[in-house]
Amino acid sequence: MFINVFVSLSFGLLVAFQSEGSSYQSNLQEDHKVFQGMSLLGDSLFTSVDSAAMEKQLNDLSDAQRQYQEEESLYNLIWVGRREAYLGRHDLAIKTFTQAIEKYPDSYEALRHRGHRYISIREFEKAVSDFSKAAQLMEGKEIQIEEDGIPNKLNQPLSTVQFNVWYHLGLAHYLLNDFENALKAYEKCLEVSDNDDLVVATLDWYYMTLMKMDREAEARELLDKVHADMEIIENDAYHKRLMMYKGEVDEDDLINGDLNSDQGKLQYVTQGYGLGNHYLRQGKIQEATETFMRVMKTNYWSAFGYIASEMELAKLKNE
C-alpha cells in the first residue's frame, strides 16, 4: 500500500542549475511518483507531480535556483531547498540542505531545515541529531528572524531560527516517544517564544508532552498562560485547542470544516491529532482511533498532526 500526494507543477521538465564549485539537479517529472519514505504504519509515501495547479511554486523554485547561480551563498542555497520542500520533494530538499551543511559546516540554519525534512519522511533520529547540533552551533548567537516561505495574512514573519530549532527538536523527541527530552526542548522553546503565536504553538506540544508523562497538574498550570484575547495572527488552531483543554471551547466546535474540501481536510489534519490525543487521555479509545483514521484519509502525510496520528495508531495497533 502507498500514500500519494499530488504536487502540481507548471510543467514536467528537468529543472537544473550549475554554478562554480557546485552542481545541482531537480528531477521534477510530470506524472512521476517519487518515493519519499515509509509511514509509521508501513505504507510507502510518494510525491507525484502533475502540471495543473502550482505554477507559482515552480516559478519560485526557478527564481531561487537563478539567484543561487548569480550569487552562491548559504542564504540562497537554503531557499532552493525550502522551495523544493514546498513542492513535496523532501528528497531533493534534504540533498540541497546537505550540500549547504557540507559547504557551510557552521550553519545551524541548514541543519534546522534538513532536520525538519527528516521529520517529514519519518527519520526522527536523524532529525534529533541535526537539531541537537544546530542548538549547539546557535548557542550565544543573536536571535535570528526566519523569513516565511508562505507569508501569513499580515506578511509579517513571526518565528525565529532559534524557536524553530527547539520546537522541531521537541517534536522529533515526542514522535520517538522520548517525552523527557521533548520536555527539555519545549522548555527551551518557550524561552524564545516572544509573541503569542509562538507561545501557543509551544504550549500546545508542551501541554501534550506533560500529559503523556502523567504530569497533569503541571500541564494544567501551563494553561494559565492562555487566554481568549491573545493576539494570534496565524496559529489559531493551537490557540483554539488550548482553549479546549481549558474547557472554554467544546470538543464538537474544534473541527467544523467540510472534509470534502481541501481547506476542510487541512483544518482536520491540523486539529485532528490534538482532539484524538485528548480523547486518548480521557480513555475514549474508539473516538480517538476514529479521529486519527479521519486524519489519515486526508493524505496530508507531511503534516505534523498526520505524523503524530500515525504514531498513535501504530501504538494502538501494537497494544
Backbone bond lengths (Angstrom), bond angles and torsions (degrees), N, CA, C in turn:
res aa  C-N    CA-C-N  psi(-1)  N-CA   C-N-CA  omega(-1)  CA-C   N-CA-C  phi
1 M - - - 1.468 - - 1.522 109.87 -
2 F 1.348 116.71 143.39 1.446 118.73 176.06 1.511 110.41 -134.68
3 I 1.322 115.15 156.62 1.455 122.64 175.66 1.510 106.90 -111.53
4 N 1.315 116.53 127.92 1.444 121.66 -173.51 1.517 110.44 -115.47
5 V 1.303 116.38 136.24 1.455 121.22 172.77 1.514 107.45 -117.01
6 F 1.317 117.00 124.81 1.447 121.19 -179.79 1.518 109.79 -88.17
7 V 1.300 115.88 118.17 1.451 121.60 178.41 1.518 107.09 -110.57
8 S 1.307 117.24 117.87 1.449 121.94 -174.53 1.519 110.28 -89.17
9 L 1.319 117.21 133.04 1.450 123.01 178.08 1.523 109.15 -122.96
10 S 1.323 116.54 158.91 1.451 118.93 -175.94 1.516 112.05 -71.63
11 F 1.341 117.42 -27.78 1.448 119.88 174.80 1.508 107.63 -157.43
12 G 1.357 115.66 151.84 1.457 118.53 -177.82 1.499 111.36 -94.33
13 L 1.303 117.71 81.61 1.441 123.03 -176.45 1.514 110.48 -125.15
14 L 1.294 114.19 162.66 1.458 119.97 171.45 1.522 107.58 -81.64
15 V 1.314 116.66 114.72 1.456 121.25 -179.17 1.518 107.77 -100.21
16 A 1.311 116.79 124.63 1.459 118.71 -175.83 1.513 110.56 -141.01
17 F 1.331 115.26 154.29 1.454 118.78 168.36 1.509 108.23 -145.97
18 Q 1.315 114.66 150.66 1.442 120.96 177.31 1.519 108.33 -134.68
19 S 1.297 116.43 143.57 1.456 120.56 176.20 1.512 108.17 -145.09
20 E 1.312 115.72 168.18 1.455 120.36 -176.87 1.517 110.87 -57.78
21 G 1.311 115.47 125.74 1.452 119.81 176.98 1.509 114.40 83.45
22 S 1.330 116.79 -1.18 1.456 117.60 -179.62 1.511 109.55 -153.34
23 S 1.305 115.93 156.08 1.461 120.54 173.16 1.501 107.48 -141.88
24 Y 1.315 114.08 151.14 1.454 118.25 -174.63 1.513 109.12 -152.71
25 Q 1.299 116.85 146.59 1.459 120.50 -178.63 1.514 109.40 -149.02
26 S 1.340 116.26 129.54 1.462 121.71 177.71 1.516 109.23 -110.29
27 N 1.307 117.98 116.06 1.450 121.24 177.13 1.517 109.47 -87.82
28 L 1.313 116.11 88.03 1.455 122.02 -179.34 1.520 107.44 -105.24
29 Q 1.306 116.61 78.81 1.450 121.84 -173.45 1.518 110.93 -95.55
30 E 1.322 114.60 136.46 1.455 120.63 -177.68 1.525 110.78 -64.54
31 D 1.335 115.78 138.04 1.461 122.72 175.22 1.525 112.32 54.03
32 H 1.302 116.49 35.68 1.462 121.08 -178.67 1.518 108.63 -117.67
33 K 1.318 117.16 119.91 1.459 121.44 179.39 1.526 109.80 -79.45
34 V 1.304 115.16 126.82 1.462 120.43 -178.74 1.520 108.87 -116.44
35 F 1.313 116.20 122.14 1.463 121.85 -179.79 1.519 109.50 -67.24
36 Q 1.348 115.32 134.45 1.455 120.91 179.80 1.525 112.91 -114.41
37 G 1.325 117.74 -32.28 1.452 120.30 -178.22 1.512 110.70 168.03
38 M 1.340 115.23 -171.39 1.460 121.81 179.22 1.516 109.37 -113.83
39 S 1.320 115.09 137.25 1.458 119.32 176.38 1.524 109.95 -72.81
40 L 1.317 116.50 168.90 1.461 121.30 178.45 1.516 112.08 -73.22
41 L 1.332 116.16 -7.91 1.464 121.41 176.72 1.520 111.59 -104.18
42 G 1.343 116.73 7.84 1.452 120.94 175.69 1.509 115.49 88.63
43 D 1.326 118.20 11.74 1.460 121.47 178.92 1.526 110.17 -92.83
44 S 1.330 115.57 145.47 1.459 120.36 174.54 1.523 109.76 -76.10
45 L 1.309 116.05 139.22 1.462 122.38 -179.95 1.521 109.13 -108.29
46 F 1.304 116.27 123.03 1.457 121.98 -178.60 1.520 110.81 -122.15
47 T 1.316 115.05 150.99 1.459 121.75 166.04 1.517 107.56 -112.82
48 S 1.303 116.93 130.88 1.458 122.26 174.58 1.515 109.49 -114.10
49 V 1.311 115.77 149.81 1.459 120.34 176.09 1.512 109.34 -115.97
50 D 1.313 116.11 140.73 1.457 120.91 167.05 1.522 107.08 -134.05
51 S 1.294 117.21 172.32 1.471 120.35 -168.69 1.516 113.22 -103.59
52 A 1.349 116.89 30.63 1.465 118.25 -169.76 1.515 115.31 -97.56
53 A 1.306 119.33 -48.49 1.465 117.78 -156.38 1.521 118.28 -125.97
54 M 1.336 119.81 -10.62 1.470 118.19 -170.45 1.524 112.50 -118.56
55 E 1.307 115.69 48.27 1.463 120.34 -179.70 1.523 111.64 -59.40
56 K 1.308 116.73 -41.75 1.465 120.11 -178.85 1.520 111.74 -61.76
57 Q 1.347 116.72 -43.27 1.464 119.90 -178.68 1.524 111.45 -63.02
58 L 1.332 116.62 -39.93 1.455 119.08 178.76 1.521 110.86 -69.42
59 N 1.320 116.61 -39.26 1.464 119.54 176.12 1.525 111.01 -61.94
60 D 1.333 116.25 -38.04 1.465 120.01 177.28 1.523 110.97 -62.50
61 L 1.338 116.54 -40.09 1.463 120.20 177.42 1.522 110.38 -64.83
62 S 1.328 116.85 -44.47 1.463 120.02 178.72 1.525 111.10 -60.22
63 D 1.326 116.35 -41.12 1.465 120.35 177.86 1.524 111.01 -62.86
64 A 1.337 116.18 -41.65 1.469 120.03 179.71 1.520 110.83 -64.15
65 Q 1.329 116.46 -40.75 1.464 120.09 178.04 1.525 111.19 -64.46
66 R 1.327 116.56 -42.21 1.461 121.10 179.25 1.532 110.47 -62.69
67 Q 1.320 116.04 -42.20 1.464 119.46 -179.52 1.523 111.20 -64.43
68 Y 1.347 116.48 -35.64 1.460 118.51 177.88 1.524 110.91 -70.84
69 Q 1.341 116.53 -34.28 1.462 119.51 174.80 1.526 110.89 -60.77
70 E 1.323 115.02 -41.94 1.462 119.96 -176.44 1.528 112.20 -74.39
71 E 1.320 115.99 -33.03 1.470 120.26 -179.89 1.523 109.75 -148.33
72 E 1.318 115.40 106.06 1.458 119.58 177.49 1.524 108.78 -73.21
73 S 1.309 115.24 115.56 1.463 120.03 178.48 1.517 108.23 -151.02
74 L 1.318 115.19 159.18 1.463 120.15 176.26 1.518 110.13 -58.18
75 Y 1.320 116.47 -45.50 1.469 121.85 -178.67 1.525 110.93 -56.19
76 N 1.327 116.93 -49.63 1.465 120.26 -177.09 1.519 112.08 -68.58
77 L 1.333 117.24 -36.16 1.460 119.80 -179.83 1.528 110.90 -69.03
78 I 1.318 116.99 -39.21 1.467 119.94 176.91 1.521 110.59 -61.31
79 W 1.327 117.11 -38.56 1.463 118.73 -179.97 1.522 112.38 -67.23
80 V 1.328 118.01 -30.95 1.466 119.45 173.27 1.523 109.35 -60.85
81 G 1.328 116.67 -48.91 1.465 120.44 179.63 1.512 112.71 -61.77
82 R 1.310 117.03 -40.59 1.468 119.92 179.33 1.524 110.72 -63.54
83 R 1.329 117.15 -42.57 1.463 120.35 179.75 1.527 111.59 -65.34
84 E 1.322 117.13 -35.82 1.469 120.02 175.68 1.525 110.66 -64.35
85 A 1.321 115.87 -42.87 1.469 120.02 -179.48 1.519 111.31 -63.56
86 Y 1.343 117.83 -37.59 1.464 120.29 179.24 1.525 111.45 -65.38
87 L 1.329 116.94 -21.26 1.458 121.83 175.86 1.525 112.15 -88.81
88 G 1.316 117.12 4.21 1.456 120.71 178.92 1.509 114.50 85.90
89 R 1.338 117.77 1.91 1.460 121.05 -178.96 1.526 109.65 -93.62
90 H 1.333 114.02 71.80 1.461 120.20 -179.79 1.520 111.07 -63.20
91 D 1.339 116.21 -31.18 1.462 120.08 178.99 1.526 110.86 -62.10
92 L 1.329 116.50 -45.86 1.461 119.89 178.73 1.523 111.33 -68.13
93 A 1.326 116.11 -39.53 1.462 119.93 179.65 1.524 110.91 -61.09
94 I 1.325 116.88 -42.97 1.467 120.52 179.55 1.526 110.46 -61.84
95 K 1.333 117.32 -40.57 1.466 120.47 177.63 1.527 111.18 -63.13
96 T 1.323 115.73 -41.51 1.462 119.61 -179.93 1.523 111.15 -66.61
97 F 1.328 117.14 -43.84 1.467 119.73 178.97 1.528 110.78 -66.67
98 T 1.327 116.99 -33.94 1.465 120.13 175.83 1.520 110.20 -63.41
99 Q 1.338 116.31 -41.83 1.464 120.41 175.88 1.527 110.42 -59.27
100 A 1.333 116.21 -41.63 1.466 120.29 179.15 1.525 111.28 -64.26
101 I 1.330 116.72 -41.36 1.468 121.41 -179.51 1.522 110.43 -65.40
102 E 1.332 116.66 -39.86 1.460 120.27 179.25 1.528 111.38 -67.65
103 K 1.323 115.98 -37.30 1.461 120.26 -177.51 1.524 111.81 -81.08
104 Y 1.336 115.94 -31.23 1.469 121.46 -178.61 1.535 108.15 -127.98
105 P 1.326 117.64 76.66 1.477 120.99 -170.44 1.522 114.95 -63.44
106 D 1.317 118.41 -17.38 1.467 120.57 177.67 1.524 112.27 -95.44
107 S 1.328 116.45 13.22 1.464 120.71 -176.17 1.521 111.28 -84.04
108 Y 1.310 116.24 102.15 1.463 119.20 173.62 1.525 110.84 -73.93
109 E 1.352 117.21 -22.79 1.461 120.22 178.32 1.528 111.33 -63.67
110 A 1.326 117.34 -44.75 1.464 120.43 -179.68 1.528 111.00 -66.94
111 L 1.322 116.89 -37.97 1.466 120.38 176.65 1.520 110.58 -63.60
112 R 1.335 117.10 -39.60 1.462 120.75 178.11 1.525 110.52 -58.25
113 H 1.337 117.42 -44.83 1.463 120.13 -176.17 1.531 111.91 -75.59
114 R 1.331 117.51 -37.62 1.468 117.89 177.52 1.518 110.49 -65.84
115 G 1.326 116.76 -40.10 1.457 119.75 177.42 1.508 112.48 -58.76
116 H 1.320 116.68 -40.84 1.471 121.38 177.66 1.524 110.25 -57.98
117 R 1.322 116.92 -45.88 1.472 120.05 -177.68 1.524 111.77 -72.72
118 Y 1.316 117.83 -26.91 1.466 119.06 171.85 1.529 110.35 -64.73
119 I 1.324 117.62 -36.99 1.464 119.27 174.42 1.520 109.74 -61.36
120 S 1.334 117.12 -43.13 1.466 121.08 -178.05 1.520 111.83 -56.24
121 I 1.337 117.14 -37.33 1.468 119.97 -177.73 1.533 112.08 -100.44
122 R 1.327 116.40 15.89 1.475 123.58 171.88 1.523 113.61 70.71
123 E 1.301 119.24 24.96 1.462 122.20 175.41 1.533 107.75 -100.95
124 F 1.327 113.60 73.13 1.466 120.38 -169.63 1.522 113.17 -68.45
125 E 1.340 117.40 -36.54 1.465 119.19 -180.00 1.524 110.89 -62.87
126 K 1.338 116.35 -40.76 1.466 119.73 177.44 1.524 110.40 -64.96
127 A 1.325 116.21 -36.85 1.463 120.30 177.60 1.523 110.52 -62.77
128 V 1.326 116.92 -45.76 1.466 120.86 178.54 1.526 110.36 -58.28
129 S 1.324 116.51 -43.04 1.459 120.55 179.89 1.523 111.24 -61.16
130 D 1.332 116.73 -45.44 1.466 120.22 -179.38 1.522 111.78 -65.05
131 F 1.318 116.78 -46.79 1.465 119.47 -178.07 1.527 111.78 -67.36
132 S 1.322 116.60 -36.46 1.468 119.89 179.07 1.523 110.64 -64.66
133 K 1.329 115.86 -42.07 1.469 119.25 177.83 1.525 110.32 -67.14
134 A 1.343 116.59 -40.05 1.467 120.16 177.83 1.523 110.75 -60.16
135 A 1.330 116.40 -40.39 1.468 120.64 179.97 1.526 110.84 -62.14
136 Q 1.334 116.51 -38.74 1.462 120.03 178.02 1.527 111.07 -66.51
137 L 1.336 115.87 -44.08 1.462 120.51 -176.45 1.529 112.75 -68.46
138 M 1.327 116.79 -31.38 1.469 119.20 -175.67 1.529 112.45 -90.52
139 E 1.324 117.09 -2.52 1.462 119.96 -178.26 1.529 110.76 -59.16
140 G 1.318 115.53 128.30 1.454 120.33 179.10 1.513 114.88 82.20
141 K 1.325 117.51 -3.17 1.462 120.98 -179.91 1.530 110.45 -83.85
142 E 1.315 115.10 154.49 1.462 121.22 178.28 1.525 110.16 -64.43
143 I 1.326 116.74 142.23 1.462 121.35 178.03 1.524 109.35 -57.99
144 Q 1.319 115.81 131.29 1.463 121.78 -172.91 1.524 110.66 -117.80
145 I 1.322 117.15 115.27 1.459 121.69 177.00 1.525 109.45 -62.51
146 E 1.325 116.83 136.71 1.464 121.26 177.77 1.527 109.47 -105.71
147 E 1.319 115.59 122.06 1.458 120.20 179.19 1.525 110.59 -64.54
148 D 1.316 115.74 146.44 1.458 121.04 178.26 1.520 110.43 -85.37
149 G 1.327 116.36 137.42 1.456 120.23 171.46 1.510 111.31 -79.49
150 I 1.333 115.21 -33.44 1.459 121.91 176.44 1.525 105.61 -121.00
151 P 1.330 118.18 96.43 1.467 121.11 -172.88 1.522 113.14 -60.95
152 N 1.334 116.04 149.81 1.463 120.66 175.33 1.528 109.87 -78.47
153 K 1.317 116.36 -178.13 1.466 120.83 -173.04 1.521 113.35 -64.43
154 L 1.334 116.57 -21.70 1.463 120.23 178.06 1.523 112.46 -99.32
155 N 1.344 115.79 0.19 1.466 121.02 -174.89 1.527 110.38 51.85
156 Q 1.319 114.41 45.65 1.467 122.14 -175.04 1.525 109.68 -126.62
157 P 1.340 118.39 106.02 1.467 119.75 178.46 1.521 111.17 -59.56
158 L 1.317 116.14 133.39 1.463 120.61 -175.34 1.520 113.34 -113.22
159 S 1.325 117.38 -23.09 1.464 119.05 -173.38 1.521 111.27 -102.84
160 T 1.312 114.89 168.13 1.459 122.54 179.08 1.519 109.20 -125.08
161 V 1.323 115.28 162.96 1.464 118.93 176.27 1.521 109.63 -61.07
162 Q 1.325 117.03 -42.34 1.462 120.60 -178.71 1.525 111.01 -61.04
163 F 1.319 116.53 -45.76 1.462 120.02 176.60 1.517 110.47 -57.10
164 N 1.323 117.37 -47.96 1.463 120.59 -175.06 1.520 112.89 -66.72
165 V 1.310 117.46 -32.98 1.472 119.48 175.87 1.526 110.11 -63.46
166 W 1.334 117.52 -51.72 1.470 120.02 -177.57 1.528 111.76 -67.71
167 Y 1.318 116.77 -40.07 1.466 121.30 -179.32 1.527 111.01 -60.87
168 H 1.332 116.03 -48.49 1.460 119.44 -177.14 1.527 112.08 -75.90
169 L 1.335 117.42 -29.11 1.465 119.41 173.43 1.523 109.42 -63.20
170 G 1.321 116.98 -44.61 1.461 120.09 176.44 1.511 111.83 -58.95
171 L 1.326 116.58 -43.04 1.460 120.51 -180.00 1.522 111.51 -63.53
172 A 1.334 117.02 -43.74 1.464 120.14 179.95 1.526 110.91 -60.72
173 H 1.326 117.20 -44.35 1.468 120.15 176.08 1.530 110.88 -62.61
174 Y 1.307 116.94 -42.32 1.472 121.80 -179.68 1.525 110.34 -59.08
175 L 1.327 116.66 -44.17 1.465 120.68 -178.25 1.524 111.93 -70.07
176 L 1.328 116.51 -19.45 1.466 121.63 173.08 1.526 111.61 -89.11
177 N 1.335 116.43 3.25 1.465 122.24 -176.34 1.526 112.42 62.37
178 D 1.313 115.88 25.18 1.463 122.46 175.53 1.528 107.18 -97.57
179 F 1.318 115.29 77.14 1.460 119.91 -170.46 1.528 112.89 -73.61
180 E 1.325 117.74 -27.60 1.467 120.17 177.41 1.525 110.42 -61.10
181 N 1.330 116.33 -47.62 1.459 119.25 -179.51 1.521 111.98 -75.47
182 A 1.327 116.93 -29.92 1.468 119.23 173.71 1.523 109.93 -60.62
183 L 1.330 115.69 -42.57 1.465 120.62 -179.27 1.526 111.19 -61.47
184 K 1.322 116.50 -43.41 1.466 120.09 178.97 1.526 111.05 -60.44
185 A 1.333 115.76 -41.12 1.467 119.67 -179.93 1.525 111.25 -66.26
186 Y 1.333 116.84 -41.51 1.462 119.06 -179.64 1.530 112.18 -69.60
187 E 1.328 116.77 -30.14 1.465 119.37 174.29 1.528 110.18 -62.67
188 K 1.343 115.97 -42.90 1.464 120.37 177.48 1.526 110.53 -68.13
189 C 1.320 115.73 -37.24 1.463 120.36 -179.35 1.523 111.24 -63.23
190 L 1.318 115.72 -40.51 1.464 119.56 -179.43 1.529 111.09 -63.22
191 E 1.338 116.13 -31.62 1.464 120.19 179.35 1.526 112.16 -63.99
192 V 1.339 117.08 -27.85 1.473 120.54 -178.55 1.529 111.55 -109.11
193 S 1.321 116.86 14.16 1.469 121.41 175.87 1.526 107.64 -89.55
194 D 1.325 116.03 96.31 1.461 120.09 -168.50 1.526 114.14 -105.92
195 N 1.325 117.45 16.73 1.462 120.84 170.75 1.525 107.70 -149.98
196 D 1.307 116.71 166.94 1.467 120.31 -172.54 1.525 112.58 -64.23
197 D 1.327 117.62 -33.25 1.461 119.41 178.25 1.523 111.30 -62.11
198 L 1.320 116.59 -44.35 1.465 119.99 179.60 1.522 110.99 -70.92
199 V 1.310 116.79 -36.00 1.465 120.58 179.30 1.522 110.77 -60.60
200 V 1.341 117.92 -47.88 1.469 118.75 -177.11 1.522 111.43 -70.32
201 A 1.340 117.80 -34.26 1.464 119.98 177.07 1.522 110.64 -62.35
202 T 1.327 116.36 -42.95 1.464 120.79 179.27 1.520 111.51 -69.95
203 L 1.329 116.80 -46.30 1.463 120.48 -176.19 1.520 112.29 -62.09
204 D 1.321 117.67 -34.13 1.460 119.63 -178.82 1.529 111.21 -61.30
205 W 1.334 116.88 -50.42 1.470 120.05 179.34 1.525 111.39 -72.36
206 Y 1.315 117.13 -33.96 1.463 122.43 176.37 1.526 109.26 -60.59
207 Y 1.319 116.36 -46.97 1.470 122.40 178.52 1.527 110.52 -60.06
208 M 1.337 116.55 -48.79 1.468 119.37 -177.97 1.520 111.14 -64.29
209 T 1.330 117.26 -34.97 1.462 120.57 177.95 1.524 111.02 -64.13
210 L 1.318 117.00 -46.83 1.468 120.26 177.97 1.523 111.42 -61.00
211 M 1.322 117.08 -39.54 1.464 120.10 178.88 1.527 110.98 -65.68
212 K 1.336 116.96 -36.92 1.466 120.06 176.37 1.527 110.85 -62.27
213 M 1.318 116.12 -29.47 1.460 121.90 -178.38 1.528 112.05 -91.39
214 D 1.334 116.55 7.72 1.472 122.32 -179.13 1.523 112.19 59.52
215 R 1.334 116.16 33.69 1.460 121.27 176.25 1.530 108.28 -107.49
216 E 1.328 113.94 61.68 1.463 120.74 -170.81 1.524 112.55 -64.67
217 A 1.311 117.78 -38.20 1.466 119.96 -178.60 1.528 110.71 -61.08
218 E 1.336 116.25 -43.05 1.465 119.95 178.35 1.522 111.03 -66.59
219 A 1.334 115.65 -38.92 1.463 119.49 178.29 1.522 110.66 -61.21
220 R 1.327 115.69 -42.39 1.469 119.49 -179.99 1.530 111.46 -65.27
221 E 1.324 116.13 -33.90 1.467 119.56 178.06 1.527 111.08 -63.44
222 L 1.336 116.36 -35.08 1.463 119.73 178.46 1.520 111.47 -59.42
223 L 1.324 115.71 -35.34 1.462 120.01 -176.55 1.523 112.54 -66.00
224 D 1.336 117.15 -15.01 1.464 119.72 176.27 1.529 111.52 -65.28
225 K 1.344 116.13 -19.85 1.465 120.73 179.37 1.527 111.99 -80.59
226 V 1.342 116.45 -8.41 1.466 121.54 -173.33 1.521 109.63 -105.42
227 H 1.322 115.77 133.68 1.462 119.14 177.08 1.525 109.69 -145.82
228 A 1.303 116.44 164.65 1.465 121.98 -170.88 1.519 113.29 -67.12
229 D 1.317 118.74 -30.26 1.461 120.71 -173.70 1.529 113.13 -99.83
230 M 1.333 117.09 28.76 1.458 120.21 174.63 1.530 109.17 -65.51
231 E 1.328 115.60 151.26 1.470 120.84 -178.39 1.529 109.17 -88.29
232 I 1.327 115.85 90.78 1.461 122.06 -175.69 1.521 109.59 -104.79
233 I 1.324 116.16 125.61 1.460 121.55 179.77 1.524 111.42 -101.59
234 E 1.347 117.28 -41.75 1.464 118.77 -175.05 1.529 114.66 -133.79
235 N 1.294 119.26 -17.93 1.468 120.36 -175.66 1.526 112.24 -101.05
236 D 1.329 115.35 47.99 1.465 120.46 179.11 1.525 112.10 -59.19
237 A 1.344 116.44 -36.13 1.466 119.89 -176.92 1.523 111.02 -62.12
238 Y 1.335 117.07 -45.97 1.465 120.20 178.79 1.527 110.85 -63.71
239 H 1.321 115.79 -42.37 1.459 120.10 -179.22 1.527 110.63 -61.99
240 K 1.320 115.92 -44.65 1.465 120.25 -178.49 1.524 110.95 -64.56
241 R 1.328 115.99 -38.22 1.464 120.46 179.72 1.526 110.59 -66.01
242 L 1.313 116.68 -43.39 1.461 120.07 177.57 1.523 111.25 -62.41
243 M 1.322 116.32 -36.95 1.463 119.67 176.96 1.526 110.68 -66.90
244 M 1.334 117.09 -30.93 1.463 120.31 174.42 1.525 109.99 -66.28
245 Y 1.335 117.11 -43.41 1.461 119.90 178.51 1.530 110.81 -60.14
246 K 1.317 116.35 -33.59 1.466 121.16 178.48 1.524 112.14 -75.17
247 G 1.337 116.62 -12.62 1.458 120.51 -178.13 1.511 113.82 87.38
248 E 1.343 116.96 13.41 1.462 120.82 -177.80 1.526 113.05 -101.22
249 V 1.325 116.87 -3.86 1.468 123.07 172.35 1.517 107.01 -131.62
250 D 1.323 117.35 131.73 1.462 121.48 -179.89 1.523 110.55 -72.41
251 E 1.330 115.90 147.62 1.461 120.69 177.09 1.521 111.07 -55.69
252 D 1.325 117.38 -41.68 1.463 121.25 -177.51 1.522 112.34 -66.57
253 D 1.321 117.03 -21.42 1.464 120.86 -178.98 1.525 112.66 -91.13
254 L 1.331 116.42 -6.33 1.459 119.24 -176.70 1.522 111.04 -68.32
255 I 1.317 116.38 -39.50 1.462 121.78 -178.27 1.518 108.18 -125.64
256 N 1.319 116.09 115.89 1.457 118.98 179.58 1.521 112.79 -136.62
257 G 1.347 116.77 21.13 1.458 120.66 -178.77 1.518 112.32 -85.16
258 D 1.319 115.35 167.15 1.459 122.98 177.14 1.522 108.56 -84.48
259 L 1.341 116.64 112.06 1.462 120.06 -176.91 1.521 112.85 -70.80
260 N 1.328 117.58 -5.28 1.458 120.41 175.66 1.527 112.16 -88.48
261 S 1.320 117.06 -9.05 1.466 121.08 178.71 1.518 109.91 -104.50
262 D 1.339 116.06 154.38 1.461 120.01 178.82 1.521 111.21 -61.61
263 Q 1.318 116.28 -41.04 1.463 119.79 179.95 1.520 111.29 -64.18
264 G 1.341 116.03 -41.16 1.456 119.93 178.67 1.515 111.99 -65.29
265 K 1.333 116.60 -39.14 1.464 120.58 178.19 1.523 110.95 -64.72
266 L 1.333 115.52 -42.06 1.459 119.05 -179.52 1.521 110.86 -65.48
267 Q 1.323 116.57 -39.09 1.465 119.72 176.24 1.523 109.97 -62.44
268 Y 1.325 115.95 -40.27 1.459 118.61 -177.45 1.526 111.34 -66.88
269 V 1.333 117.20 -43.26 1.460 118.26 -179.08 1.526 110.39 -67.22
270 T 1.334 116.66 -28.39 1.459 120.48 177.79 1.524 111.20 -71.19
271 Q 1.321 116.26 -44.69 1.459 121.13 -175.62 1.527 113.61 -93.04
272 G 1.328 116.25 -24.19 1.461 119.58 -170.81 1.514 114.32 -60.89
273 Y 1.363 116.73 -40.26 1.456 117.26 -179.01 1.518 111.40 -63.41
274 G 1.315 116.79 -45.69 1.467 119.33 -179.79 1.509 112.40 -59.82
275 L 1.335 116.35 -40.96 1.461 119.91 179.43 1.522 110.90 -68.43
276 G 1.344 116.56 -44.72 1.463 119.78 178.78 1.514 111.99 -61.86
277 N 1.321 116.44 -40.98 1.456 120.62 178.42 1.526 110.83 -65.71
278 H 1.329 116.39 -35.46 1.468 121.94 175.53 1.529 110.13 -62.14
279 Y 1.329 116.29 -42.75 1.466 120.05 176.74 1.527 111.04 -62.91
280 L 1.345 116.51 -41.46 1.470 120.02 178.73 1.519 110.50 -57.31
281 R 1.305 116.10 -44.96 1.462 120.70 -177.93 1.524 110.94 -62.20
282 Q 1.332 116.80 -31.05 1.461 121.96 179.41 1.526 112.38 -84.98
283 G 1.343 116.68 -0.60 1.458 120.45 -178.91 1.516 113.93 79.96
284 K 1.320 117.40 12.39 1.472 121.72 179.70 1.525 109.01 -90.26
285 I 1.331 115.70 76.25 1.460 121.28 -171.86 1.525 111.68 -65.11
286 Q 1.316 117.33 -42.83 1.461 119.98 -178.45 1.530 111.12 -63.28
287 E 1.337 116.79 -45.90 1.463 120.20 179.36 1.525 110.81 -63.13
288 A 1.333 116.32 -39.71 1.463 120.33 178.82 1.521 110.74 -63.11
289 T 1.335 115.95 -47.37 1.460 120.49 -178.74 1.521 110.96 -61.18
290 E 1.312 116.93 -44.40 1.466 120.71 179.81 1.526 111.02 -62.76
291 T 1.314 116.52 -38.24 1.467 120.40 179.07 1.522 110.84 -66.63
292 F 1.332 116.96 -46.44 1.461 120.42 178.28 1.530 110.94 -61.71
293 M 1.321 117.71 -38.86 1.459 120.91 -179.94 1.527 111.15 -65.68
294 R 1.319 116.96 -36.11 1.466 119.18 176.51 1.530 110.74 -66.51
295 V 1.323 116.34 -34.55 1.464 119.36 173.93 1.527 109.88 -61.00
296 M 1.335 117.42 -43.00 1.461 121.33 179.78 1.528 111.75 -59.20
297 K 1.305 116.62 -35.40 1.469 120.75 -176.23 1.523 112.76 -69.56
298 T 1.320 117.80 -15.01 1.464 119.70 179.21 1.522 112.14 -73.07
299 N 1.351 116.74 -25.34 1.465 123.21 -176.99 1.530 114.29 65.92
300 Y 1.318 118.28 14.59 1.468 120.58 173.56 1.527 108.56 -83.81
301 W 1.331 116.31 70.08 1.454 119.73 -164.94 1.526 114.82 -75.23
302 S 1.332 118.10 -12.74 1.470 118.03 178.32 1.522 112.69 -91.66
303 A 1.337 117.24 -4.76 1.466 120.74 179.47 1.527 110.12 -73.39
304 F 1.323 116.62 143.11 1.461 120.32 -176.38 1.528 111.88 -62.40
305 G 1.332 117.53 -38.39 1.458 119.82 177.83 1.511 112.41 -63.12
306 Y 1.311 116.25 -34.13 1.464 121.28 176.63 1.529 109.92 -66.64
307 I 1.329 116.15 -47.77 1.469 120.15 -178.22 1.525 110.67 -62.89
308 A 1.326 116.61 -42.56 1.466 119.86 178.98 1.526 111.23 -65.94
309 S 1.331 117.25 -35.36 1.471 120.29 176.09 1.518 110.70 -64.77
310 E 1.323 116.83 -39.84 1.468 121.02 173.79 1.523 110.69 -56.72
311 M 1.324 115.19 -46.37 1.468 120.38 -179.46 1.519 110.74 -56.32
312 E 1.333 116.28 -46.50 1.467 120.17 -178.06 1.527 111.05 -66.69
313 L 1.316 117.43 -41.81 1.466 120.17 179.41 1.521 110.93 -64.56
314 A 1.333 116.76 -38.31 1.465 119.97 177.90 1.525 110.58 -63.68
315 K 1.336 117.26 -40.54 1.468 120.20 178.04 1.527 111.22 -67.14
316 L 1.325 116.89 -41.95 1.470 120.25 179.18 1.522 110.93 -64.01
317 K 1.314 115.81 -35.66 1.464 120.96 179.81 1.524 111.15 -64.83
318 N 1.321 116.16 -33.64 1.463 120.74 -176.07 1.525 113.46 -90.29
319 E 1.328 117.58 -3.38 1.468 119.74 -179.27 1.522 111.32 -81.15
